[in-house]
Amino acid sequence: MMGKIRVPRMGLGRPRRTPDSVGADKAYSNRRIRTYLRKRGIQHVFPEKKDHQAARLRRGSRGGRPPGFDEGRYRERNTVERAIGKLKRSRAVATRYDKRGYVYLGTVTAAALLARLRS
């Protein structure tokens, strides 16, 4: 989830919060998920699968428009995902043996420092 979070309406109970956009990879690129997000006013940031694109183009004008895709946001998502992958190279971060949250935070911080120093 990127961007600011908006509160759509106020009523009884806790306020419902929806993200501005959802980023994912091609595995989540299907009509059901796109429709679900569109109904709720959430922008989707994931590319269209090649076979879906080919099927849409094969149908011609009946295939519809291509779904919106923000390459800038997808690039940001990819950067974050690669950074998490670098952190998970550390065995202690990937397996999370630490019992306490503050100890795990220290482990992640140490792994981040080592990853930064190596690059």
Backbone as XML, in Angstrom:
<?xml version="1.0"?>
<chain id="A" units="angstrom">
  <residue number="1" name="MET">
    <atom name="N" x="0.840" y="-1.167" z="0.000"/>
    <atom name="CA" x="0.000" y="0.000" z="0.000"/>
    <atom name="C" x="0.889" y="1.236" z="0.000"/>
  </residue>
  <residue number="2" name="MET">
    <atom name="N" x="0.623" y="2.109" z="-0.920"/>
    <atom name="CA" x="1.411" y="3.322" z="-1.012"/>
    <atom name="C" x="0.466" y="4.509" z="-0.992"/>
  </residue>
  <residue number="3" name="GLY">
    <atom name="N" x="0.994" y="5.650" z="-0.634"/>
    <atom name="CA" x="0.186" y="6.857" z="-0.638"/>
    <atom name="C" x="-0.528" y="7.037" z="0.681"/>
  </residue>
  <residue number="4" name="LYS">
    <atom name="N" x="-1.296" y="8.094" z="0.779"/>
    <atom name="CA" x="-2.009" y="8.352" z="2.012"/>
    <atom name="C" x="-3.278" y="7.512" z="2.079"/>
  </residue>
  <residue number="5" name="ILE">
    <atom name="N" x="-3.744" y="7.276" z="3.269"/>
    <atom name="CA" x="-4.948" y="6.479" z="3.484"/>
    <atom name="C" x="-6.101" y="7.435" z="3.715"/>
  </residue>
  <residue number="6" name="ARG">
    <atom name="N" x="-7.211" y="7.177" z="3.053"/>
    <atom name="CA" x="-8.370" y="8.056" z="3.205"/>
    <atom name="C" x="-9.473" y="7.326" z="3.975"/>
  </residue>
  <residue number="7" name="VAL">
    <atom name="N" x="-10.257" y="8.099" z="4.695"/>
    <atom name="CA" x="-11.375" y="7.551" z="5.455"/>
    <atom name="C" x="-12.640" y="7.895" z="4.689"/>
  </residue>
  <residue number="8" name="PRO">
    <atom name="N" x="-13.327" y="6.897" z="4.072"/>
    <atom name="CA" x="-14.450" y="7.204" z="3.200"/>
    <atom name="C" x="-15.686" y="7.747" z="3.897"/>
  </residue>
  <residue number="9" name="ARG">
    <atom name="N" x="-16.056" y="7.230" z="5.065"/>
    <atom name="CA" x="-17.284" y="7.714" z="5.707"/>
    <atom name="C" x="-17.191" y="7.499" z="7.206"/>
  </residue>
  <residue number="10" name="MET">
    <atom name="N" x="-17.964" y="8.274" z="7.924"/>
    <atom name="CA" x="-17.985" y="8.165" z="9.382"/>
    <atom name="C" x="-19.344" y="7.625" z="9.809"/>
  </residue>
  <residue number="11" name="GLY">
    <atom name="N" x="-19.362" y="6.800" z="10.791"/>
    <atom name="CA" x="-20.600" y="6.222" z="11.284"/>
    <atom name="C" x="-20.347" y="5.594" z="12.637"/>
  </residue>
  <residue number="12" name="LEU">
    <atom name="N" x="-21.129" y="4.606" z="12.958"/>
    <atom name="CA" x="-20.925" y="3.903" z="14.210"/>
    <atom name="C" x="-19.733" y="2.967" z="14.099"/>
  </residue>
  <residue number="13" name="GLY">
    <atom name="N" x="-19.036" y="2.791" z="15.192"/>
    <atom name="CA" x="-17.882" y="1.898" z="15.182"/>
    <atom name="C" x="-16.630" y="2.602" z="14.705"/>
  </residue>
  <residue number="14" name="ARG">
    <atom name="N" x="-15.617" y="1.815" z="14.474"/>
    <atom name="CA" x="-14.351" y="2.401" z="14.053"/>
    <atom name="C" x="-14.434" y="2.843" z="12.593"/>
  </residue>
  <residue number="15" name="PRO">
    <atom name="N" x="-13.686" y="3.869" z="12.216"/>
    <atom name="CA" x="-13.728" y="4.305" z="10.816"/>
    <atom name="C" x="-13.085" y="3.264" z="9.907"/>
  </residue>
  <residue number="16" name="ARG">
    <atom name="N" x="-13.682" y="3.021" z="8.772"/>
    <atom name="CA" x="-13.136" y="2.087" z="7.794"/>
    <atom name="C" x="-12.096" y="2.823" z="6.965"/>
  </residue>
  <residue number="17" name="ARG">
    <atom name="N" x="-10.955" y="2.201" z="6.789"/>
    <atom name="CA" x="-9.880" y="2.843" z="6.042"/>
    <atom name="C" x="-9.582" y="2.018" z="4.801"/>
  </residue>
  <residue number="18" name="THR">
    <atom name="N" x="-9.467" y="2.698" z="3.677"/>
    <atom name="CA" x="-9.128" y="2.013" z="2.426"/>
    <atom name="C" x="-7.850" y="2.623" z="1.862"/>
  </residue>
  <residue number="19" name="PRO">
    <atom name="N" x="-7.002" y="1.823" z="1.266"/>
    <atom name="CA" x="-5.777" y="2.368" z="0.692"/>
    <atom name="C" x="-6.065" y="3.090" z="-0.620"/>
  </residue>
  <residue number="20" name="ASP">
    <atom name="N" x="-5.178" y="3.997" z="-1.011"/>
    <atom name="CA" x="-5.289" y="4.681" z="-2.297"/>
    <atom name="C" x="-5.009" y="3.730" z="-3.446"/>
  </residue>
  <residue number="21" name="SER">
    <atom name="N" x="-4.022" y="2.850" z="-3.247"/>
    <atom name="CA" x="-3.668" y="1.917" z="-4.315"/>
    <atom name="C" x="-3.127" y="0.627" z="-3.717"/>
  </residue>
  <residue number="22" name="VAL">
    <atom name="N" x="-3.172" y="-0.422" z="-4.525"/>
    <atom name="CA" x="-2.648" y="-1.727" z="-4.137"/>
    <atom name="C" x="-1.653" y="-2.158" z="-5.197"/>
  </residue>
  <residue number="23" name="GLY">
    <atom name="N" x="-0.450" y="-2.509" z="-4.769"/>
    <atom name="CA" x="0.581" y="-2.963" z="-5.695"/>
    <atom name="C" x="0.787" y="-4.456" z="-5.564"/>
  </residue>
  <residue number="24" name="ALA">
    <atom name="N" x="0.919" y="-5.140" z="-6.678"/>
    <atom name="CA" x="1.148" y="-6.582" z="-6.671"/>
    <atom name="C" x="1.856" y="-6.976" z="-7.958"/>
  </residue>
  <residue number="25" name="ASP">
    <atom name="N" x="2.201" y="-8.257" z="-8.066"/>
    <atom name="CA" x="2.835" y="-8.699" z="-9.306"/>
    <atom name="C" x="1.783" y="-9.312" z="-10.234"/>
  </residue>
  <residue number="26" name="LYS">
    <atom name="N" x="2.240" y="-9.876" z="-11.348"/>
    <atom name="CA" x="1.323" y="-10.346" z="-12.389"/>
    <atom name="C" x="0.405" y="-11.463" z="-11.927"/>
  </residue>
  <residue number="27" name="ALA">
    <atom name="N" x="0.750" y="-12.159" z="-10.876"/>
    <atom name="CA" x="-0.089" y="-13.261" z="-10.390"/>
    <atom name="C" x="-1.477" y="-12.764" z="-9.970"/>
  </residue>
  <residue number="28" name="TYR">
    <atom name="N" x="-1.569" y="-11.507" z="-9.555"/>
    <atom name="CA" x="-2.845" y="-10.957" z="-9.109"/>
    <atom name="C" x="-3.581" y="-10.207" z="-10.209"/>
  </residue>
  <residue number="29" name="SER">
    <atom name="N" x="-3.133" y="-10.356" z="-11.433"/>
    <atom name="CA" x="-3.744" y="-9.657" z="-12.550"/>
    <atom name="C" x="-4.863" y="-10.503" z="-13.139"/>
  </residue>
  <residue number="30" name="ASN">
    <atom name="N" x="-6.071" y="-10.339" z="-12.607"/>
    <atom name="CA" x="-7.232" y="-11.004" z="-13.194"/>
    <atom name="C" x="-8.457" y="-10.111" z="-13.029"/>
  </residue>
  <residue number="31" name="ARG">
    <atom name="N" x="-9.495" y="-10.422" z="-13.761"/>
    <atom name="CA" x="-10.683" y="-9.573" z="-13.817"/>
    <atom name="C" x="-11.365" y="-9.437" z="-12.461"/>
  </residue>
  <residue number="32" name="ARG">
    <atom name="N" x="-11.433" y="-10.531" z="-11.709"/>
    <atom name="CA" x="-12.140" y="-10.509" z="-10.420"/>
    <atom name="C" x="-11.488" y="-9.524" z="-9.451"/>
  </residue>
  <residue number="33" name="ILE">
    <atom name="N" x="-10.172" y="-9.580" z="-9.350"/>
    <atom name="CA" x="-9.473" y="-8.689" z="-8.419"/>
    <atom name="C" x="-9.560" y="-7.245" z="-8.883"/>
  </residue>
  <residue number="34" name="ARG">
    <atom name="N" x="-9.399" y="-7.016" z="-10.192"/>
    <atom name="CA" x="-9.500" y="-5.646" z="-10.713"/>
    <atom name="C" x="-10.893" y="-5.065" z="-10.481"/>
  </residue>
  <residue number="35" name="THR">
    <atom name="N" x="-11.933" y="-5.874" z="-10.692"/>
    <atom name="CA" x="-13.302" y="-5.410" z="-10.475"/>
    <atom name="C" x="-13.536" y="-5.098" z="-9.002"/>
  </residue>
  <residue number="36" name="TYR">
    <atom name="N" x="-13.055" y="-5.969" z="-8.131"/>
    <atom name="CA" x="-13.200" y="-5.764" z="-6.688"/>
    <atom name="C" x="-12.578" y="-4.433" z="-6.266"/>
  </residue>
  <residue number="37" name="LEU">
    <atom name="N" x="-11.365" y="-4.164" z="-6.741"/>
    <atom name="CA" x="-10.685" y="-2.926" z="-6.379"/>
    <atom name="C" x="-11.369" y="-1.712" z="-6.992"/>
  </residue>
  <residue number="38" name="ARG">
    <atom name="N" x="-11.822" y="-1.846" z="-8.246"/>
    <atom name="CA" x="-12.478" y="-0.733" z="-8.925"/>
    <atom name="C" x="-13.765" y="-0.340" z="-8.211"/>
  </residue>
  <residue number="39" name="LYS">
    <atom name="N" x="-14.546" y="-1.315" z="-7.729"/>
    <atom name="CA" x="-15.798" y="-1.025" z="-7.018"/>
    <atom name="C" x="-15.548" y="-0.230" z="-5.745"/>
  </residue>
  <residue number="40" name="ARG">
    <atom name="N" x="-14.410" y="-0.445" z="-5.131"/>
    <atom name="CA" x="-14.091" y="0.233" z="-3.882"/>
    <atom name="C" x="-13.267" y="1.505" z="-4.079"/>
  </residue>
  <residue number="41" name="GLY">
    <atom name="N" x="-13.016" y="1.857" z="-5.331"/>
    <atom name="CA" x="-12.292" y="3.096" z="-5.620"/>
    <atom name="C" x="-10.809" y="3.012" z="-5.291"/>
  </residue>
  <residue number="42" name="ILE">
    <atom name="N" x="-10.241" y="1.816" z="-5.382"/>
    <atom name="CA" x="-8.826" y="1.618" z="-5.082"/>
    <atom name="C" x="-8.085" y="1.407" z="-6.402"/>
  </residue>
  <residue number="43" name="GLN">
    <atom name="N" x="-7.033" y="2.173" z="-6.613"/>
    <atom name="CA" x="-6.242" y="2.045" z="-7.837"/>
    <atom name="C" x="-5.384" y="0.791" z="-7.749"/>
  </residue>
  <residue number="44" name="HIS">
    <atom name="N" x="-5.312" y="0.028" z="-8.834"/>
    <atom name="CA" x="-4.465" y="-1.164" z="-8.841"/>
    <atom name="C" x="-3.185" y="-0.871" z="-9.608"/>
  </residue>
  <residue number="45" name="VAL">
    <atom name="N" x="-2.084" y="-1.390" z="-9.084"/>
    <atom name="CA" x="-0.786" y="-1.164" z="-9.700"/>
    <atom name="C" x="-0.138" y="-2.527" z="-9.930"/>
  </residue>
  <residue number="46" name="PHE">
    <atom name="N" x="-0.619" y="-3.242" z="-10.932"/>
    <atom name="CA" x="0.043" y="-4.468" z="-11.351"/>
    <atom name="C" x="-0.163" y="-4.671" z="-12.831"/>
  </residue>
  <residue number="47" name="PRO">
    <atom name="N" x="0.874" y="-5.199" z="-13.494"/>
    <atom name="CA" x="0.840" y="-5.315" z="-14.955"/>
    <atom name="C" x="-0.111" y="-6.408" z="-15.422"/>
  </residue>
  <residue number="48" name="GLU">
    <atom name="N" x="-0.497" y="-6.292" z="-16.679"/>
    <atom name="CA" x="-1.391" y="-7.277" z="-17.288"/>
    <atom name="C" x="-0.579" y="-8.485" z="-17.761"/>
  </residue>
  <residue number="49" name="LYS">
    <atom name="N" x="-1.118" y="-9.674" z="-17.569"/>
    <atom name="CA" x="-0.436" y="-10.887" z="-18.028"/>
    <atom name="C" x="-0.387" y="-10.893" z="-19.549"/>
  </residue>
  <residue number="50" name="LYS">
    <atom name="N" x="0.660" y="-11.516" z="-20.089"/>
    <atom name="CA" x="0.842" y="-11.555" z="-21.539"/>
    <atom name="C" x="-0.299" y="-12.287" z="-22.238"/>
  </residue>
  <residue number="51" name="ASP">
    <atom name="N" x="-0.765" y="-13.407" z="-21.659"/>
    <atom name="CA" x="-1.840" y="-14.152" z="-22.315"/>
    <atom name="C" x="-3.159" y="-13.397" z="-22.262"/>
  </residue>
  <residue number="52" name="HIS">
    <atom name="N" x="-3.398" y="-12.638" z="-21.183"/>
    <atom name="CA" x="-4.610" y="-11.805" z="-21.114"/>
    <atom name="C" x="-4.550" y="-10.691" z="-22.150"/>
  </residue>
  <residue number="53" name="GLN">
    <atom name="N" x="-3.367" y="-10.122" z="-22.287"/>
    <atom name="CA" x="-3.178" y="-9.052" z="-23.261"/>
    <atom name="C" x="-3.402" y="-9.579" z="-24.681"/>
  </residue>
  <residue number="54" name="ALA">
    <atom name="N" x="-2.864" y="-10.767" z="-24.974"/>
    <atom name="CA" x="-3.021" y="-11.354" z="-26.306"/>
    <atom name="C" x="-4.490" y="-11.662" z="-26.586"/>
  </residue>
  <residue number="55" name="ALA">
    <atom name="N" x="-5.214" y="-12.182" z="-25.586"/>
    <atom name="CA" x="-6.632" y="-12.502" z="-25.766"/>
    <atom name="C" x="-7.441" y="-11.229" z="-26.004"/>
  </residue>
  <residue number="56" name="ARG">
    <atom name="N" x="-7.099" y="-10.169" z="-25.271"/>
    <atom name="CA" x="-7.813" y="-8.895" z="-25.441"/>
    <atom name="C" x="-7.568" y="-8.337" z="-26.831"/>
  </residue>
  <residue number="57" name="LEU">
    <atom name="N" x="-6.328" y="-8.388" z="-27.290"/>
    <atom name="CA" x="-6.008" y="-7.869" z="-28.619"/>
    <atom name="C" x="-6.634" y="-8.729" z="-29.722"/>
  </residue>
  <residue number="58" name="ARG">
    <atom name="N" x="-6.730" y="-10.023" z="-29.488"/>
    <atom name="CA" x="-7.329" y="-10.927" z="-30.471"/>
    <atom name="C" x="-8.811" y="-10.621" z="-30.683"/>
  </residue>
  <residue number="59" name="ARG">
    <atom name="N" x="-9.471" y="-10.160" z="-29.629"/>
    <atom name="CA" x="-10.902" y="-9.833" z="-29.739"/>
    <atom name="C" x="-11.146" y="-8.513" z="-30.451"/>
  </residue>
  <residue number="60" name="GLY">
    <atom name="N" x="-10.097" y="-7.750" z="-30.664"/>
    <atom name="CA" x="-10.235" y="-6.479" z="-31.384"/>
    <atom name="C" x="-10.957" y="-5.437" z="-30.558"/>
  </residue>
  <residue number="61" name="SER">
    <atom name="N" x="-11.923" y="-4.752" z="-31.175"/>
    <atom name="CA" x="-12.634" y="-3.682" z="-30.476"/>
    <atom name="C" x="-13.525" y="-4.229" z="-29.357"/>
  </residue>
  <residue number="62" name="ARG">
    <atom name="N" x="-13.889" y="-5.509" z="-29.422"/>
    <atom name="CA" x="-14.704" y="-6.105" z="-28.354"/>
    <atom name="C" x="-13.865" y="-6.483" z="-27.139"/>
  </residue>
  <residue number="63" name="GLY">
    <atom name="N" x="-12.550" y="-6.426" z="-27.287"/>
    <atom name="CA" x="-11.664" y="-6.801" z="-26.189"/>
    <atom name="C" x="-11.574" y="-5.759" z="-25.095"/>
  </residue>
  <residue number="64" name="GLY">
    <atom name="N" x="-11.991" y="-4.547" z="-25.384"/>
    <atom name="CA" x="-11.953" y="-3.480" z="-24.390"/>
    <atom name="C" x="-10.604" y="-2.790" z="-24.329"/>
  </residue>
  <residue number="65" name="ARG">
    <atom name="N" x="-10.533" y="-1.810" z="-23.440"/>
    <atom name="CA" x="-9.278" y="-1.073" z="-23.288"/>
    <atom name="C" x="-8.339" y="-1.834" z="-22.369"/>
  </residue>
  <residue number="66" name="PRO">
    <atom name="N" x="-7.075" y="-1.549" z="-22.472"/>
    <atom name="CA" x="-6.149" y="-2.170" z="-21.520"/>
    <atom name="C" x="-6.360" y="-1.564" z="-20.130"/>
  </residue>
  <residue number="67" name="PRO">
    <atom name="N" x="-6.188" y="-2.363" z="-19.089"/>
    <atom name="CA" x="-6.345" y="-1.809" z="-17.740"/>
    <atom name="C" x="-5.249" y="-0.799" z="-17.454"/>
  </residue>
  <residue number="68" name="GLY">
    <atom name="N" x="-5.571" y="0.175" z="-16.620"/>
    <atom name="CA" x="-4.593" y="1.203" z="-16.276"/>
    <atom name="C" x="-3.405" y="0.611" z="-15.540"/>
  </residue>
  <residue number="69" name="PHE">
    <atom name="N" x="-2.236" y="1.176" z="-15.780"/>
    <atom name="CA" x="-1.024" y="0.667" z="-15.162"/>
    <atom name="C" x="-0.058" y="1.821" z="-14.946"/>
  </residue>
  <residue number="70" name="ASP">
    <atom name="N" x="0.288" y="2.092" z="-13.702"/>
    <atom name="CA" x="1.195" y="3.178" z="-13.356"/>
    <atom name="C" x="2.601" y="2.604" z="-13.176"/>
  </residue>
  <residue number="71" name="GLU">
    <atom name="N" x="3.446" y="2.779" z="-14.182"/>
    <atom name="CA" x="4.791" y="2.181" z="-14.155"/>
    <atom name="C" x="5.644" y="2.757" z="-13.034"/>
  </residue>
  <residue number="72" name="GLY">
    <atom name="N" x="5.454" y="4.026" z="-12.719"/>
    <atom name="CA" x="6.242" y="4.650" z="-11.648"/>
    <atom name="C" x="5.991" y="3.992" z="-10.298"/>
  </residue>
  <residue number="73" name="ARG">
    <atom name="N" x="4.743" y="3.787" z="-9.980"/>
    <atom name="CA" x="4.403" y="3.132" z="-8.710"/>
    <atom name="C" x="4.848" y="1.680" z="-8.696"/>
  </residue>
  <residue number="74" name="TYR">
    <atom name="N" x="4.759" y="1.014" z="-9.845"/>
    <atom name="CA" x="5.193" y="-0.374" z="-9.906"/>
    <atom name="C" x="6.699" y="-0.469" z="-9.697"/>
  </residue>
  <residue number="75" name="ARG">
    <atom name="N" x="7.436" y="0.489" z="-10.216"/>
    <atom name="CA" x="8.880" y="0.530" z="-10.014"/>
    <atom name="C" x="9.212" y="0.719" z="-8.536"/>
  </residue>
  <residue number="76" name="GLU">
    <atom name="N" x="8.454" y="1.581" z="-7.846"/>
    <atom name="CA" x="8.667" y="1.791" z="-6.411"/>
    <atom name="C" x="8.402" y="0.500" z="-5.642"/>
  </residue>
  <residue number="77" name="ARG">
    <atom name="N" x="7.346" y="-0.220" z="-6.011"/>
    <atom name="CA" x="7.004" y="-1.476" z="-5.365"/>
    <atom name="C" x="8.127" y="-2.488" z="-5.562"/>
  </residue>
  <residue number="78" name="ASN">
    <atom name="N" x="8.672" y="-2.521" z="-6.763"/>
    <atom name="CA" x="9.752" y="-3.441" z="-7.070"/>
    <atom name="C" x="10.993" y="-3.104" z="-6.248"/>
  </residue>
  <residue number="79" name="THR">
    <atom name="N" x="11.275" y="-1.838" z="-6.050"/>
    <atom name="CA" x="12.421" y="-1.418" z="-5.249"/>
    <atom name="C" x="12.273" y="-1.891" z="-3.807"/>
  </residue>
  <residue number="80" name="VAL">
    <atom name="N" x="11.084" y="-1.712" z="-3.252"/>
    <atom name="CA" x="10.828" y="-2.150" z="-1.877"/>
    <atom name="C" x="10.949" y="-3.663" z="-1.770"/>
  </residue>
  <residue number="81" name="GLU">
    <atom name="N" x="10.400" y="-4.381" z="-2.746"/>
    <atom name="CA" x="10.458" y="-5.840" z="-2.726"/>
    <atom name="C" x="11.901" y="-6.343" z="-2.799"/>
  </residue>
  <residue number="82" name="ARG">
    <atom name="N" x="12.735" y="-5.702" z="-3.607"/>
    <atom name="CA" x="14.134" y="-6.109" z="-3.691"/>
    <atom name="C" x="14.869" y="-5.806" z="-2.396"/>
  </residue>
  <residue number="83" name="ALA">
    <atom name="N" x="14.522" y="-4.697" z="-1.730"/>
    <atom name="CA" x="15.151" y="-4.367" z="-0.447"/>
    <atom name="C" x="14.787" y="-5.404" z="0.619"/>
  </residue>
  <residue number="84" name="ILE">
    <atom name="N" x="13.545" y="-5.842" z="0.633"/>
    <atom name="CA" x="13.135" y="-6.880" z="1.583"/>
    <atom name="C" x="13.855" y="-8.184" z="1.270"/>
  </residue>
  <residue number="85" name="GLY">
    <atom name="N" x="14.038" y="-8.487" z="-0.003"/>
    <atom name="CA" x="14.786" y="-9.679" z="-0.393"/>
    <atom name="C" x="16.221" y="-9.631" z="0.108"/>
  </residue>
  <residue number="86" name="LYS">
    <atom name="N" x="16.846" y="-8.445" z="0.061"/>
    <atom name="CA" x="18.210" y="-8.303" z="0.571"/>
    <atom name="C" x="18.250" y="-8.526" z="2.077"/>
  </residue>
  <residue number="87" name="LEU">
    <atom name="N" x="17.216" y="-8.049" z="2.783"/>
    <atom name="CA" x="17.167" y="-8.264" z="4.233"/>
    <atom name="C" x="17.008" y="-9.752" z="4.561"/>
  </residue>
  <residue number="88" name="LYS">
    <atom name="N" x="16.231" y="-10.445" z="3.741"/>
    <atom name="CA" x="15.966" y="-11.858" z="4.013"/>
    <atom name="C" x="17.148" y="-12.760" z="3.685"/>
  </residue>
  <residue number="89" name="ARG">
    <atom name="N" x="18.205" y="-12.208" z="3.093"/>
    <atom name="CA" x="19.425" y="-12.991" z="2.901"/>
    <atom name="C" x="20.026" y="-13.361" z="4.245"/>
  </residue>
  <residue number="90" name="SER">
    <atom name="N" x="19.747" y="-12.524" z="5.244"/>
    <atom name="CA" x="20.184" y="-12.829" z="6.596"/>
    <atom name="C" x="19.271" y="-13.925" z="7.150"/>
  </residue>
  <residue number="91" name="ARG">
    <atom name="N" x="19.860" y="-15.005" z="7.579"/>
    <atom name="CA" x="19.081" y="-16.166" z="8.026"/>
    <atom name="C" x="18.185" y="-15.816" z="9.215"/>
  </residue>
  <residue number="92" name="ALA">
    <atom name="N" x="18.677" y="-14.994" z="10.123"/>
    <atom name="CA" x="17.899" y="-14.643" z="11.316"/>
    <atom name="C" x="16.654" y="-13.836" z="10.954"/>
  </residue>
  <residue number="93" name="VAL">
    <atom name="N" x="16.740" y="-13.025" z="9.918"/>
    <atom name="CA" x="15.586" y="-12.230" z="9.491"/>
    <atom name="C" x="14.575" y="-13.123" z="8.762"/>
  </residue>
  <residue number="94" name="ALA">
    <atom name="N" x="15.081" y="-13.997" z="7.895"/>
    <atom name="CA" x="14.203" y="-14.838" z="7.079"/>
    <atom name="C" x="13.424" y="-15.841" z="7.922"/>
  </residue>
  <residue number="95" name="THR">
    <atom name="N" x="14.057" y="-16.391" z="8.955"/>
    <atom name="CA" x="13.404" y="-17.441" z="9.741"/>
    <atom name="C" x="12.739" y="-16.911" z="10.998"/>
  </residue>
  <residue number="96" name="ARG">
    <atom name="N" x="13.107" y="-15.741" z="11.443"/>
    <atom name="CA" x="12.601" y="-15.096" z="12.648"/>
    <atom name="C" x="12.606" y="-16.027" z="13.853"/>
  </residue>
  <residue number="97" name="TYR">
    <atom name="N" x="13.804" y="-16.307" z="14.315"/>
    <atom name="CA" x="13.963" y="-17.110" z="15.528"/>
    <atom name="C" x="13.724" y="-16.289" z="16.789"/>
  </residue>
  <residue number="98" name="ASP">
    <atom name="N" x="13.861" y="-14.979" z="16.689"/>
    <atom name="CA" x="13.724" y="-14.116" z="17.868"/>
    <atom name="C" x="12.298" y="-14.144" z="18.395"/>
  </residue>
  <residue number="99" name="LYS">
    <atom name="N" x="12.189" y="-14.275" z="19.716"/>
    <atom name="CA" x="10.865" y="-14.381" z="20.331"/>
    <atom name="C" x="10.224" y="-13.004" z="20.528"/>
  </residue>
  <residue number="100" name="ARG">
    <atom name="N" x="11.007" y="-12.057" z="20.920"/>
    <atom name="CA" x="10.493" y="-10.722" z="21.230"/>
    <atom name="C" x="10.581" y="-9.796" z="20.016"/>
  </residue>
  <residue number="101" name="GLY">
    <atom name="N" x="9.609" y="-8.909" z="19.900"/>
    <atom name="CA" x="9.562" y="-7.991" z="18.765"/>
    <atom name="C" x="10.722" y="-7.032" z="18.729"/>
  </residue>
  <residue number="102" name="TYR">
    <atom name="N" x="11.137" y="-6.508" z="19.892"/>
    <atom name="CA" x="12.223" y="-5.531" z="19.912"/>
    <atom name="C" x="13.555" y="-6.183" z="19.558"/>
  </residue>
  <residue number="103" name="VAL">
    <atom name="N" x="13.717" y="-7.472" z="19.876"/>
    <atom name="CA" x="14.939" y="-8.182" z="19.497"/>
    <atom name="C" x="14.966" y="-8.388" z="17.979"/>
  </residue>
  <residue number="104" name="TYR">
    <atom name="N" x="13.799" y="-8.741" z="17.414"/>
    <atom name="CA" x="13.706" y="-8.920" z="15.960"/>
    <atom name="C" x="13.960" y="-7.606" z="15.239"/>
  </residue>
  <residue number="105" name="LEU">
    <atom name="N" x="13.453" y="-6.515" z="15.785"/>
    <atom name="CA" x="13.706" y="-5.200" z="15.192"/>
    <atom name="C" x="15.200" y="-4.905" z="15.163"/>
  </residue>
  <residue number="106" name="GLY">
    <atom name="N" x="15.911" y="-5.253" z="16.231"/>
    <atom name="CA" x="17.360" y="-5.082" z="16.259"/>
    <atom name="C" x="18.043" y="-5.947" z="15.209"/>
  </residue>
  <residue number="107" name="THR">
    <atom name="N" x="17.541" y="-7.174" z="15.022"/>
    <atom name="CA" x="18.095" y="-8.075" z="14.013"/>
    <atom name="C" x="17.895" y="-7.501" z="12.615"/>
  </residue>
  <residue number="108" name="VAL">
    <atom name="N" x="16.708" y="-6.983" z="12.356"/>
    <atom name="CA" x="16.420" y="-6.384" z="11.048"/>
    <atom name="C" x="17.282" y="-5.146" z="10.827"/>
  </residue>
  <residue number="109" name="THR">
    <atom name="N" x="17.463" y="-4.349" z="11.879"/>
    <atom name="CA" x="18.298" y="-3.154" z="11.770"/>
    <atom name="C" x="19.742" y="-3.527" z="11.449"/>
  </residue>
  <residue number="110" name="ALA">
    <atom name="N" x="20.252" y="-4.546" z="12.130"/>
    <atom name="CA" x="21.622" y="-4.994" z="11.860"/>
    <atom name="C" x="21.750" y="-5.529" z="10.433"/>
  </residue>
  <residue number="111" name="ALA">
    <atom name="N" x="20.752" y="-6.280" z="9.980"/>
    <atom name="CA" x="20.775" y="-6.806" z="8.610"/>
    <atom name="C" x="20.711" y="-5.672" z="7.596"/>
  </residue>
  <residue number="112" name="ALA">
    <atom name="N" x="19.922" y="-4.633" z="7.889"/>
    <atom name="CA" x="19.824" y="-3.475" z="6.989"/>
    <atom name="C" x="21.146" y="-2.733" z="6.909"/>
  </residue>
  <residue number="113" name="LEU">
    <atom name="N" x="21.807" y="-2.587" z="8.053"/>
    <atom name="CA" x="23.121" y="-1.916" z="8.062"/>
    <atom name="C" x="24.141" y="-2.722" z="7.239"/>
  </residue>
  <residue number="114" name="LEU">
    <atom name="N" x="24.161" y="-4.041" z="7.427"/>
    <atom name="CA" x="25.096" y="-4.872" z="6.669"/>
    <atom name="C" x="24.793" y="-4.804" z="5.169"/>
  </residue>
  <residue number="115" name="ALA">
    <atom name="N" x="23.510" y="-4.839" z="4.808"/>
    <atom name="CA" x="23.140" y="-4.756" z="3.386"/>
    <atom name="C" x="23.555" y="-3.421" z="2.802"/>
  </residue>
  <residue number="116" name="ARG">
    <atom name="N" x="23.410" y="-2.355" z="3.569"/>
    <atom name="CA" x="23.791" y="-1.023" z="3.103"/>
    <atom name="C" x="25.305" y="-0.909" z="2.939"/>
  </residue>
  <residue number="117" name="LEU">
    <atom name="N" x="26.041" y="-1.479" z="3.891"/>
    <atom name="CA" x="27.490" y="-1.404" z="3.812"/>
    <atom name="C" x="28.038" y="-2.241" z="2.658"/>
  </residue>
  <residue number="118" name="ARG">
    <atom name="N" x="27.377" y="-3.331" z="2.310"/>
    <atom name="CA" x="27.836" y="-4.180" z="1.222"/>
    <atom name="C" x="27.588" y="-3.565" z="-0.145"/>
  </residue>
  <residue number="119" name="SER">
    <atom name="N" x="26.572" y="-2.704" z="-0.237"/>
    <atom name="CA" x="26.238" y="-2.134" z="-1.557"/>
    <atom name="C" x="26.988" y="-0.847" z="-1.833"/>
  </residue>
</chain>
